[in-house]
Amino acid sequence: MKLLLDENLSFRLVAQLASAFPGSAHVDSVGLHAQADSAIWNFARDNGFAIVSKDDDFRQLSFLHGAPPKVIWLSVGNAATDTILRILNDKRPAIEAFESDPVESLLILELPEPAA
């Protein structure tokens, strides 16, 4: 699955996720810096990306329009980039299952529960 990382996520994640999610990009690297959510949505749809964002607007667009594109919404607050990287890598099987699901348009990933 190719991921399109929203501008609220670090561009550095693209290189760190390259082996797990080849072909992924950051909105800045595809000329979508500071563009409207609709422009990002249309680009992702037209180019086979899933949008990854912490922005609730993409979650709402997913409810409104469905897929494509699929949306991976990170409900992680102000989590650090290394935490987001760990979540995306740890949830790779769930992301791959989400990609192949013909019905689902939204995957919500949350911070892991702290160990007891």
C-alpha positions as CSV (number, residue, x, y, z in Angstrom):
1,M,0.0,0.0,0.0
2,K,1.3,3.4,-1.0
3,L,0.9,5.9,1.8
4,L,0.4,9.7,1.3
5,L,1.5,11.3,4.6
6,D,-0.3,14.5,5.4
7,E,1.7,17.6,6.4
8,N,0.9,17.1,10.1
9,L,3.4,14.2,9.9
10,S,7.1,14.3,9.4
11,F,8.4,14.0,5.9
12,R,11.2,11.8,7.4
13,L,8.7,9.0,7.8
14,V,8.7,8.4,4.1
15,A,12.3,7.1,4.0
16,Q,11.8,5.2,7.3
17,L,8.7,3.4,5.9
18,A,10.1,2.8,2.4
19,S,10.8,-0.9,2.8
20,A,7.4,-1.6,4.4
21,F,5.3,0.7,2.2
22,P,7.2,1.3,-1.1
23,G,6.1,4.2,-3.3
24,S,4.9,6.2,-0.3
25,A,5.2,10.0,-0.4
26,H,4.7,13.1,1.7
27,V,2.3,15.8,0.6
28,D,5.2,18.3,0.4
29,S,7.1,16.1,-2.0
30,V,4.2,15.9,-4.5
31,G,3.6,19.6,-4.6
32,L,0.6,19.7,-2.2
33,H,2.1,21.8,0.7
34,A,-0.6,23.9,2.3
35,Q,-3.2,22.7,-0.3
36,A,-6.8,22.2,0.5
37,D,-7.9,18.8,1.9
38,S,-9.9,18.3,-1.3
39,A,-6.7,18.6,-3.4
40,I,-4.9,16.1,-1.3
41,W,-8.0,13.8,-1.4
42,N,-8.2,14.0,-5.2
43,F,-4.4,13.4,-5.6
44,A,-4.5,10.3,-3.4
45,R,-7.6,8.9,-5.2
46,D,-6.2,9.5,-8.6
47,N,-2.7,8.1,-7.8
48,G,-3.5,5.1,-5.7
49,F,-2.5,6.3,-2.3
50,A,-4.0,5.9,1.1
51,I,-4.0,9.1,3.1
52,V,-2.3,8.9,6.5
53,S,-3.2,11.8,8.8
54,K,-3.9,13.0,12.3
55,D,-6.3,15.5,10.8
56,D,-10.0,14.8,11.7
57,D,-11.1,16.4,8.4
58,F,-9.8,13.3,6.4
59,R,-11.8,11.0,8.8
60,Q,-14.9,13.1,8.0
61,L,-14.2,13.0,4.3
62,S,-13.9,9.2,4.5
63,F,-17.3,9.0,6.1
64,L,-18.8,11.4,3.5
65,H,-17.2,9.9,0.3
66,G,-16.0,6.4,1.2
67,A,-13.0,5.0,-0.7
68,P,-11.0,5.6,-2.8
69,P,-8.8,6.9,-1.3
70,K,-8.7,4.9,1.9
71,V,-7.8,6.9,5.0
72,I,-5.6,5.8,7.9
73,W,-6.4,8.1,10.7
74,L,-3.9,8.4,13.6
75,S,-5.7,9.1,16.8
76,V,-2.4,9.7,18.6
77,G,-2.5,13.3,19.8
78,N,1.0,14.9,19.7
79,A,2.8,11.6,19.5
80,A,6.5,11.8,18.5
81,T,7.6,10.8,15.0
82,D,9.3,7.6,16.3
83,T,6.0,6.6,18.0
84,I,4.1,7.1,14.8
85,L,6.7,5.1,12.9
86,R,6.4,2.3,15.5
87,I,2.6,2.3,15.2
88,L,2.7,2.1,11.4
89,N,5.2,-0.7,11.4
90,D,3.5,-2.6,14.2
91,K,0.1,-2.3,12.5
92,R,1.4,-3.3,9.0
93,P,-0.7,-6.5,9.0
94,A,-3.8,-4.6,9.8
95,I,-2.9,-2.0,7.2
96,E,-2.4,-4.7,4.6
97,A,-5.8,-6.3,5.5
98,F,-7.4,-2.9,5.3
99,E,-5.9,-2.4,1.8
100,S,-7.5,-5.6,0.5
101,D,-10.9,-5.0,2.1
102,P,-13.3,-3.9,-0.6
103,V,-15.7,-2.3,1.8
104,E,-13.7,-0.5,4.5
105,S,-12.6,3.1,3.8
106,L,-11.2,4.2,7.3
107,L,-8.7,2.6,9.5
108,I,-8.2,4.2,13.0
109,L,-4.8,3.6,14.6
110,E,-4.4,4.5,18.2
111,L,-1.5,4.7,20.7
112,P,-0.8,1.3,22.2
113,E,-2.0,0.7,25.7
114,P,0.8,1.1,28.3
115,A,2.1,-2.2,29.7
116,A,0.8,-3.1,33.1
